């Protein structure tokens, strides 16, 4: 999965929190009565059609009582700042403004990695400037992670591993991201989904995972309790959809909860394993220290 797709999922799942974090200056006017909805990409592609725009995320904020005119947030994730094109973004915003017949457009770019990028675009002649374009930039790598350790905004907590921190604080950052996920997200399916998000960007190695389990036993115990409840639910689903397919699905969830994203080679082994092997692996998960120990 690409970084663009990861952030698209994040923003579509938590649009209000995304706007509050990435466009804080504009988010202050968005109260509980406002409605936030994604602008369907299928509609945009029919007119715009360009591949590099497919993963941009326009969010339309509307006030049903008409107190304010609707405003469009155009949120774009840019992994490498050197690849960012302010001309492309300006063009896209103009197209959207014409398509939706609005002048209230807020362009936002979330930069994942470090690097320089153009912040303004001015077009004009000798006499005057005819186009003066700029956008809200949220450079994750420049944001101190510690400032968001206790944030009630789940998008901020999930992105702690993408923010700035000293190497010795890596496990603390991971722990606060996990606490945010377990305390702010009640839905078990989304917990599983964004456990992957945290693991991808924290990228703990096996030694770091061992130290984490030693240093943060309460967090590990909480996630284990959640895993056991979720696994039992998965087993019930497995019984409904067939032993082999169900056990493979449950085991994949167990492995993801304990070890992070599972390599494709392991997924293939799960898909091809018989029911007895899947059951044996499943029983070994809670006591195993590594993925290899599970799959012996």
C-alpha positions, 0 to 999 in steps of 0.5 A, spaced: 500 500 500 502 506 498 503 512 503 498 516 499 493 510 500 494 510 507 493 517 508 487 517 504 484 512 508 486 516 514 483 522 512 476 519 509 475 515 516 477 521 520 475 527 516 474 532 522 480 530 526 484 531 519 482 538 518 483 540 525 490 537 525 492 539 518 488 545 517 487 548 524 487 555 522 481 554 518 478 548 522 476 553 528 469 555 524 467 548 523 462 546 529 458 540 531 452 542 526 457 542 520 457 536 515 463 534 512 463 529 506 468 527 501 467 529 494 466 523 490 473 521 486 469 518 480 466 525 479 472 528 479 476 523 475 471 524 469 473 531 468 480 531 471 482 524 469 489 525 471 493 519 474 497 524 479 490 527 482 487 520 483 489 520 491 487 527 492 482 528 498 477 534 497 472 534 503 466 539 503 464 542 509 457 545 509 452 548 514 445 546 513 442 552 516 446 557 511 450 560 516 456 560 512 457 558 505 460 551 504 468 551 504 472 545 500 478 542 503 483 539 498 488 535 502 494 532 498 499 527 501 506 528 498 511 523 500 517 526 498 517 534 498 522 534 492 516 531 487 511 536 490 508 541 484 505 547 486 503 549 479 499 542 479 496 544 486 494 550 483 491 547 477 487 542 481 484 547 486 482 552 480 479 546 476 475 544 483 473 551 484 470 551 477 467 544 478 463 546 484 462 553 483 465 556 489 471 560 491 471 557 498 477 553 497 483 551 502 489 547 499 492 543 504 499 539 503 501 534 508 509 532 507 511 526 510 519 526 509 524 532 510 525 536 504 524 543 501 518 545 497 515 551 494 510 555 498 508 560 494 506 561 486 506 568 483 504 570 476 504 576 473 507 582 469 511 588 470 505 592 472 502 587 477 501 580 480 495 577 477 495 570 481 498 569 488 497 562 490 499 559 497 497 553 501 497 550 508 503 546 509 503 541 514 510 538 514 510 532 519 517 531 520 518 538 523 512 537 528 515 535 535 511 529 537 511 530 544 507 536 543 501 531 541 503 525 546 496 526 550 492 529 544 485 527 543 485 528 536 486 521 533 489 523 527 495 526 531 496 520 535 496 515 529 501 520 526 506 520 532 511 516 529 511 520 523 513 527 527 520 529 530 523 526 536 529 523 538 531 516 537 531 514 544 524 516 544 522 512 539 518 507 544 515 512 548 512 515 541 510 508 539 506 507 546 503 514 546 500 512 539 498 505 541 494 509 547 491 513 542 488 508 538 486 504 544 483 510 548 480 514 542 478 508 537 472 504 540 471 500 533 475 493 533 475 493 525 478 500 525 483 498 531 486 493 527 486 497 521 490 503 524 494 498 528 497 497 521 498 504 520 502 505 526 506 499 525 508 501 518 511 508 520 514 506 527 517 500 523 520 497 530 525 492 529 524 485 533 529 488 539 525 494 539 519 490 540 522 486 545 524 492 549 517 495 548 513 489 551 518 489 557 518 497 558 510 498 557 507 492 560 500 495 561 499 497 554 501 490 551 496 487 556 491 492 554 492 490 547 492 482 548 486 483 552 483 486 546 486 481 541 483 475 545 476 478 545 477 480 537 480 473 536 474 470 539 469 474 535 474 472 529 473 465 531 465 465 531 466 468 524 470 463 522 465 458 524 460 461 519 464 462 513 468 455 513 474 452 518 480 453 513 478 460 511 476 462 518 482 460 521 486 463 516 483 470 517 483 469 525 491 467 525 492 473 520 489 478 525 493 475 531 499 475 527 498 483 525 496 484 532 502 481 535 508 482 530 505 488 526 504 488 518 505 481 515 509 479 509 506 477 503 510 470 503 506 469 510 500 470 508 501 465 502 503 460 507 496 461 511 492 461 505 495 454 503 495 451 510 491 445 512 486 446 518 490 442 523 496 447 521 492 453 522 490 451 529 497 449 531 500 456 529 494 459 532 495 456 539 503 458 538 501 465 537 501 468 545 507 464 547 511 466 541 516 471 541 517 472 533 513 470 527 518 464 525 517 461 532 509 461 530 510 458 524 515 452 526 
